[in-house]
Amino acid sequence: PGNTTHHILSTGNNTQMVKVLLSLSECPPLGLESLKVKDTQLKASSFKRRGLGPHRGRLNIQSGIEDGDIYDGAWCAQYRDKKQWLEVDALRPTRFTGVILQGRNSIWSWDVVYTYKVQFSNDTLVWTPCMNGTEEAVFEGNQNAETPVLALFNTSTVARYIRINPQSWYENGTDGDICLRAEVLGCALPEPTESKDKLDFRHHNYEEMRKLMKSVNEACPDITRIYSIGKSYTGLKLYVMEISDNPGKHELGEPEFRYVAGMHGNEALGRELLLNLMEYLCQEYKRGDQRVVHLVKETRIHLLPSMNPDGYEMAFKKGSELSGWALGRYSYEGIDMNHNFADLNSVMWKAIELETDKSKLINHYFPIPEQYTSEEAFVASETRAVINWMQNIPFVLSANLHGGELVVTYPYDMTRDWAPREHTPTADESFFRWLATVYASTNQVMSNPDRRPCHNKDFLRYNNIINGADWHNVPGSMNDFSYLHTNCFEVTVELSCDKFPHASELPVEWENNRESLLVYMEQVHRGIKGVVRDKDTEAGIADAVIKVDDIDHHIRSVADGDYWRLLNPGEYQVTASAEGYFPSTRTCRVMYEHYPTLCDFRLTKTPKQRLKDILARGGKIPKDLQLRLRQLRLQRLCFSLVI
């Protein structure tokens, strides 16, 4: 788009023309896709039924499984003539610059609008057509149902209302209805205010993301470190920003936290929120904000803004409104990374079915099947990099940021018997529900009781949280893998109805999510933590198993013997055990404060292990150990004589 004429409509027949030099691309979408435009702002000449009403005429809206339900995939007019229209009320004078159109999203029906006209009004009584010179402009619509088509007006017009008026559409006898999904581009007058935080609110491609991360590192070199965990298929590095008071090393007793965004490359909001979060933590730490200072000093934070940079670059080049619902979702090889992690759920459930001795079953640290680790396995390089990252750093808590809905999901994501959907809880169901609720209840959009559903599921009925498998079956998810293969608890946050919101909406989205991002990170300090040590040497014991009574999921201590067990407030019997040591049990009480309960363990070596260690060093066996070993031999001898 180049220079354009700018029209201002009066409420009567008179039209005042004002010529200004403006770029049409400056104007963002009004927000039909993101739900910034409310249902009450959408009207139509007619509609076939409620599920095809004007409130469903939103770009990229997804239909339900059945045609005929209340969640259909477009606005569809009741009549098939050129008098039908979809109307948008912008609520204030707005400089309209263009329209984006899609056909109907449906498994069973195929409906598109081929051409359409546009009219403007300030009072809905007098309508002025969009012109192309001396003739009324006719815009090209869609040739297929899913590809968004952009039409920019030769002349931008200031008005309050806009109508999209279809002129031709797919017809095949009695088949073919006037159906469309739309977005309208326009600049509200006056322009909307931005966030009070001075952050870089725009979409960043790969090079711009690198520059922003570098600038944060240079601004806060004492608390930040940039590192790469691997490369994408095309060779783009998977950069992570570490934020900690001692970046580059694990500190005893300090939990490790991670946010991952951009697993689906076209779900871009999470990427920008993490870039904004880096900036915010740096700025507020330097400013002395005590909440941020405490978070940085007590937590080692890792932010991966783009797990699928190849997919993002594809979506970015197409643009926020034109990339559609799926372009950039998959890796360069066409892999959906949300189904690409090792399916450890099936391994666990198969073992439960086959094993007769339940004491031999494991409930954590499930090994990865050998066939998954082979070079021939259809595993994305990005997935392999993230798995190595998980194995190298003892993460305690994580969230995986997605887009396209407004809900927080928690494990398991996979149903046990491959049902399309079924509530499938983990042993830590109550804590996962707490984690999901923490994010959802502090998110300004999710917590709004008056908001409407995004597409075809009303998550308000579930308080905006749901067990992942109870939504839909997702084998090979990162959340399930994280829980079953490592110590880390992870949820998925669906951040917005719009997968790739326009840059103009990023300040508002930051305001919607800032508190949620902070308070969720703080949950890494809920529960118990401690160090498992050798009673004699005080050395930390790695790989000690931490068992909480009545919760059938254990975790393990890490290299220096420290551990973290996420738990809700309450009193727990906790047992620490390690190979070559006698187990130790103690009562640990978790309070409601925002810091963990210290629960250390000192384990005593078994006589057999002590003997092994002494012989390995070539040392002399102490008298107390000689006596203990003699007693054990006598006990075994007496037992054999009795038998």
Summary of the structure (lengths in Angstrom):
residues: 643
radius of gyration: 29.5
end to end distance: 94.7
largest distance: 113.9
contacts: 2161
relative contact order: 0.10
helix: 28%
strand: 27%
